[in-house]
């Protein structure tokens, strides 16, 4: 019963005040670990078997149950010759204890699920620079866990194996398109890479038709006729390492067709690049698994389109690389 005080404020009887304080203590001090110990003992009705499941010593388990009973102010379990049994207070507490543990588990799973939605691993292939897209994504989502993974042609299954959540790469890929969600970002023209002194080294440009009869040795990562990287030359063995490809070219055993955006060949003074006319462009795309519920994939897609779309390099007929306008 509540009565009014001198200034109209409610006056709580002392017994109600003591009860409220008791509830506050329970809310602050009840340990989930002790509650779980109690439910396991109640399930086994035996301290020894419960201690074995919990991987604790039986005397220690008994002390923890005594702590819980002291906190609640009542006995929950009685010992019997066969083991233990619930007291009336224990029978009342057990379903509530299980509900409390279930609620705690659901809260943990909800937090973990939320954390998962703010995490993304971004794969990218050897020659692409994705810094601008990653920086923009981190600017938009500063609390998200964003990691990157550099991939070689041997990592063709990184997306399907879920080692990465999204992949910025060059199309086409030897993957089932029905399983992928593809976002085009930009295109790059092709260039021919030859050793200095090669008959084509001094040309202003070459045509795709001139290269059509050349035998190609492709990386396992590529499958199409106009794959991103092509090594041309009769009897050239298949190679995966980019450095090995350039070595074949520099030694005069092969020539290479590369995207203009890959400038690694320009670091070698023994190689020359020549624009190719009439070749289909190399397409840079962002791909993800179709139906993946991770919202960070869509966020990456928007960030990448904002800073990468239309920024692919082009090449003048002199072979000098420039930036393309939108």
C-alpha positions as CSV (number, residue, x, y, z in Angstrom):
1,X,0.0,0.0,0.0
2,X,1.2,3.5,-0.9
3,X,0.5,6.6,1.2
4,X,1.1,10.2,0.6
5,X,3.8,12.1,2.4
6,X,3.8,15.6,3.6
7,X,4.5,17.2,0.2
8,X,2.4,14.8,-1.8
9,X,5.3,12.3,-2.6
10,X,4.5,8.6,-2.1
11,X,5.8,6.9,1.0
12,X,7.0,3.3,0.5
13,X,6.6,1.1,3.5
14,X,9.8,-0.3,4.8
15,X,9.0,-3.9,3.9
16,X,8.5,-2.8,0.2
17,X,11.7,-0.8,0.3
18,X,13.6,-3.9,1.5
19,X,12.0,-6.0,-1.3
20,X,13.0,-3.5,-3.9
21,X,16.6,-3.5,-2.7
22,X,16.6,-7.3,-2.9
23,X,15.4,-7.2,-6.5
24,X,18.1,-4.7,-7.3
25,X,20.7,-7.0,-5.8
26,X,19.5,-9.9,-7.9
27,X,19.6,-7.8,-11.0
28,X,23.2,-6.7,-10.4
29,X,24.8,-9.7,-8.8
30,X,23.2,-12.9,-10.1
31,X,25.9,-14.7,-12.1
32,X,25.0,-16.6,-15.2
33,X,27.7,-19.0,-14.6
34,X,26.1,-20.1,-11.3
35,X,22.7,-20.3,-12.9
36,X,24.2,-22.6,-15.6
37,X,25.8,-24.8,-12.9
38,X,22.4,-25.1,-11.2
39,X,20.6,-26.2,-14.4
40,X,23.2,-28.8,-15.2
41,X,23.0,-30.3,-11.6
42,X,19.2,-30.2,-11.9
43,X,19.3,-32.0,-15.2
44,X,21.6,-34.8,-13.9
45,X,20.2,-34.8,-10.4
46,X,23.8,-35.8,-9.4
47,X,26.7,-33.5,-8.4
48,X,29.3,-35.9,-9.7
49,X,27.9,-36.3,-13.2
50,X,27.2,-32.6,-13.4
51,X,30.8,-31.8,-12.4
52,X,32.0,-34.1,-15.2
53,X,30.0,-32.3,-17.8
54,X,31.1,-28.9,-16.6
55,X,34.7,-30.0,-16.3
56,X,35.0,-28.7,-12.7
57,X,35.8,-30.5,-9.4
58,X,32.8,-31.7,-7.5
59,X,33.7,-29.8,-4.3
60,X,34.1,-26.6,-6.3
61,X,30.7,-27.2,-7.9
62,X,29.1,-27.7,-4.5
63,X,30.5,-24.4,-3.3
64,X,29.2,-22.6,-6.3
65,X,25.7,-23.9,-5.8
66,X,25.9,-22.9,-2.2
67,X,26.9,-19.4,-3.4
68,X,23.8,-19.3,-5.6
69,X,21.6,-20.5,-2.7
70,X,23.0,-17.9,-0.4
71,X,22.4,-15.2,-2.9
72,X,18.8,-16.3,-3.4
73,X,18.2,-16.8,0.3
74,X,16.8,-20.3,-0.1
75,X,17.9,-23.9,-0.7
76,X,17.5,-25.1,-4.3
77,X,18.7,-28.7,-4.0
78,X,18.6,-31.4,-1.4
79,X,21.1,-34.2,-1.3
80,X,19.7,-37.8,-1.3
81,X,21.3,-41.2,-1.2
82,X,20.8,-41.4,-4.9
83,X,22.1,-37.9,-5.8
84,X,20.1,-34.7,-5.5
85,X,16.5,-33.5,-5.9
86,X,15.0,-30.1,-6.4
87,X,13.4,-28.3,-3.5
88,X,10.1,-26.5,-4.1
89,X,12.1,-23.3,-4.5
90,X,14.4,-25.1,-6.9
91,X,11.4,-26.3,-9.0
92,X,10.2,-22.7,-9.1
93,X,13.6,-21.4,-10.1
94,X,14.5,-24.0,-12.7
95,X,12.3,-22.9,-15.7
96,X,13.2,-19.2,-15.0
97,X,16.9,-20.1,-14.9
98,X,16.6,-21.9,-18.2
99,X,14.8,-18.9,-19.7
100,X,17.5,-16.6,-18.3
101,X,20.2,-18.6,-20.0
102,X,18.3,-18.7,-23.2
103,X,17.8,-15.0,-23.2
104,X,21.5,-14.4,-22.6
105,X,22.4,-16.7,-25.5
106,X,20.0,-15.0,-27.8
107,X,21.4,-11.6,-26.8
108,X,24.9,-12.9,-27.6
109,X,23.9,-14.3,-31.0
110,X,22.2,-11.0,-31.9
111,X,25.3,-9.1,-31.1
112,X,27.5,-11.5,-33.0
113,X,25.1,-11.4,-36.0
114,X,25.2,-7.6,-35.9
115,X,29.0,-7.7,-35.8
116,X,29.1,-10.1,-38.7
117,X,27.0,-7.7,-40.8
118,X,29.7,-5.0,-40.3
119,X,32.6,-7.2,-41.5
120,X,33.9,-7.7,-45.0
121,X,36.9,-9.3,-46.6
122,X,37.7,-7.8,-50.0
123,X,39.8,-9.7,-52.5
124,X,41.6,-8.1,-55.4
125,X,43.7,-9.4,-58.2
126,X,47.4,-8.7,-58.7
127,X,47.5,-5.6,-60.7
128,X,44.5,-3.7,-59.5
129,X,44.7,-0.9,-56.9
130,X,41.6,-0.8,-54.8
131,X,42.8,1.7,-52.1
132,X,40.3,4.4,-53.1
133,X,37.3,2.1,-52.8
134,X,38.5,0.7,-49.4
135,X,39.3,4.1,-48.1
136,X,35.8,5.3,-49.1
137,X,34.2,2.3,-47.5
138,X,36.1,2.9,-44.2
139,X,35.1,6.6,-44.3
140,X,31.4,5.6,-44.6
141,X,31.6,2.8,-42.0
142,X,34.3,3.7,-39.5
143,X,33.3,1.0,-37.1
144,X,33.2,-1.9,-39.6
145,X,35.9,-4.5,-39.8
146,X,37.2,-4.2,-43.4
147,X,40.1,-6.3,-44.6
148,X,41.7,-6.8,-48.0
149,X,43.3,-9.9,-49.5
150,X,45.7,-9.9,-52.5
151,X,45.0,-12.8,-54.8
152,X,46.9,-14.5,-57.6
153,X,45.7,-16.6,-60.4
154,X,45.9,-19.6,-58.1
155,X,43.2,-18.2,-55.9
156,X,40.4,-18.5,-58.4
157,X,38.1,-20.2,-55.8
158,X,38.6,-17.6,-53.0
159,X,35.1,-16.2,-53.5
160,X,33.3,-19.5,-53.8
161,X,35.2,-20.9,-50.8
162,X,34.2,-17.8,-48.8
163,X,37.8,-16.7,-48.1
164,X,36.6,-13.3,-49.4
165,X,33.2,-11.8,-49.4
166,X,33.7,-9.7,-52.6
167,X,36.3,-9.6,-55.3
168,X,37.5,-6.7,-57.5
169,X,38.9,-8.4,-60.6
170,X,39.0,-8.5,-64.3
171,X,36.4,-10.3,-66.4
172,X,35.9,-12.9,-67.6
173,X,36.4,-15.5,-64.9
174,X,36.2,-19.3,-64.9
175,X,33.3,-19.2,-62.5
176,X,29.6,-19.9,-62.9
177,X,28.0,-16.6,-63.7
178,X,24.6,-17.9,-62.3
179,X,26.2,-17.9,-58.9
180,X,27.6,-14.4,-59.1
181,X,26.4,-10.9,-58.8
182,X,28.5,-8.7,-61.1
183,X,28.9,-4.9,-61.0
184,X,30.9,-3.4,-63.8
185,X,33.3,-0.7,-62.6
186,X,35.4,0.5,-65.6
187,X,37.1,-0.7,-68.8
188,X,40.7,-0.5,-69.9
189,X,42.2,-0.8,-73.4
190,X,44.9,-3.4,-74.2
191,X,48.6,-3.0,-74.9
192,X,51.2,-5.2,-76.3
193,X,54.4,-5.8,-74.3
194,X,57.5,-6.8,-76.3
195,X,61.2,-6.9,-75.6
196,X,63.3,-4.0,-76.8
197,X,64.6,-4.8,-80.3
198,X,61.4,-6.7,-81.3
199,X,60.1,-5.9,-84.8
200,X,56.9,-4.4,-83.2
201,X,58.7,-2.3,-80.6
202,X,58.9,0.8,-82.7
203,X,55.3,0.6,-84.0
204,X,52.9,3.4,-83.1
205,X,50.2,0.7,-82.7
206,X,49.3,-2.8,-83.7
207,X,45.9,-4.2,-84.6
208,X,44.0,-7.1,-83.0
209,X,43.9,-8.8,-86.4
210,X,47.7,-8.9,-86.5
211,X,47.8,-10.8,-83.3
212,X,44.9,-13.1,-84.1
213,X,47.1,-16.0,-85.4
214,X,49.4,-16.1,-82.4
215,X,49.3,-19.1,-80.2
216,X,48.3,-18.3,-76.6
217,X,49.5,-19.8,-73.3
218,X,47.1,-18.7,-70.6
219,X,47.0,-18.7,-66.8
220,X,44.6,-21.2,-65.3
221,X,42.7,-18.1,-64.0
222,X,41.7,-17.1,-67.5
223,X,39.6,-18.9,-70.0
224,X,38.3,-16.6,-72.7
225,X,40.0,-15.7,-76.0
226,X,40.5,-12.1,-74.9
227,X,41.4,-12.8,-71.2
228,X,43.0,-10.1,-69.2
229,X,46.5,-11.5,-69.6
230,X,47.7,-13.3,-72.7
231,X,51.1,-14.7,-73.4
232,X,51.6,-15.2,-77.1
233,X,54.1,-17.4,-78.8
234,X,54.5,-20.9,-80.3
235,X,55.3,-23.6,-77.8
236,X,55.2,-21.3,-74.8
237,X,54.6,-23.3,-71.7
238,X,51.7,-22.3,-69.4
239,X,52.9,-19.9,-66.6
240,X,51.1,-18.5,-63.6
241,X,53.5,-16.0,-62.0
242,X,53.3,-12.6,-63.5
243,X,57.1,-12.2,-63.1
244,X,57.6,-15.4,-65.0
245,X,55.4,-14.1,-67.8
246,X,57.5,-10.9,-68.1
247,X,60.7,-13.0,-68.0
248,X,59.5,-15.0,-71.0
249,X,58.8,-11.7,-72.9
250,X,62.1,-10.1,-71.9
251,X,64.0,-13.2,-73.0
252,X,62.3,-13.0,-76.5
253,X,60.4,-16.3,-76.1
254,X,57.0,-14.6,-76.1
255,X,55.0,-11.4,-76.3
256,X,52.2,-10.4,-74.0
257,X,48.8,-8.6,-74.2
258,X,48.0,-6.8,-71.0
259,X,45.5,-4.2,-69.7
260,X,46.8,-0.6,-69.9
261,X,46.2,-0.2,-66.2
262,X,48.8,-2.7,-65.3
263,X,52.0,-0.6,-65.3
264,X,54.3,-3.2,-63.8
265,X,55.9,-4.0,-67.1
266,X,56.9,-0.3,-67.4
267,X,59.2,-0.8,-64.4
268,X,61.5,-2.9,-66.7
269,X,63.7,-1.0,-69.1
270,X,64.1,-4.0,-71.3
271,X,60.3,-4.0,-72.2
272,X,58.3,-1.8,-74.5
273,X,54.5,-1.3,-74.6
274,X,52.5,-0.6,-77.8
275,X,48.8,0.3,-78.0
276,X,46.5,-2.3,-79.6
277,X,43.7,-1.1,-81.9
278,X,40.5,-3.1,-82.3
279,X,40.9,-5.2,-79.3
280,X,38.0,-5.5,-76.8
281,X,38.7,-3.7,-73.6
282,X,39.6,-5.4,-70.3
283,X,36.6,-5.1,-67.9
284,X,37.2,-4.4,-64.2
285,X,34.3,-5.7,-62.2
286,X,33.2,-6.3,-58.6
287,X,31.7,-9.7,-58.0
288,X,30.1,-11.3,-55.0
289,X,28.1,-14.5,-54.3
290,X,24.5,-14.2,-55.4
291,X,22.1,-14.0,-52.5
292,X,24.8,-13.2,-49.9
293,X,22.9,-11.3,-47.1
294,X,26.0,-9.4,-45.9
295,X,25.0,-5.7,-46.3
296,X,28.6,-4.6,-46.4
297,X,28.8,-6.1,-49.9
298,X,26.2,-3.6,-51.1
299,X,28.0,-0.8,-49.2
300,X,31.3,-1.8,-51.0
301,X,29.5,-1.8,-54.3
302,X,28.3,1.8,-53.8
303,X,31.6,3.0,-52.5
304,X,33.5,1.4,-55.4
305,X,31.1,2.8,-58.0
306,X,31.5,6.2,-56.4
307,X,35.3,6.3,-56.6
308,X,36.3,3.8,-59.3
309,X,33.7,3.9,-62.0
310,X,35.0,5.9,-65.0
311,X,38.5,6.2,-63.6
312,X,40.2,3.5,-65.6
313,X,43.3,4.6,-67.6
314,X,43.5,4.8,-71.3
315,X,46.5,5.0,-73.7
316,X,47.3,7.4,-76.4
317,X,48.7,6.3,-79.7
318,X,52.2,7.3,-78.4
319,X,51.9,4.6,-75.7
320,X,51.7,7.1,-72.9
321,X,49.1,6.2,-70.2
322,X,46.5,8.8,-69.2
323,X,43.3,8.9,-67.2
324,X,40.0,8.4,-69.0
325,X,37.3,11.0,-68.6
326,X,33.8,9.8,-67.6
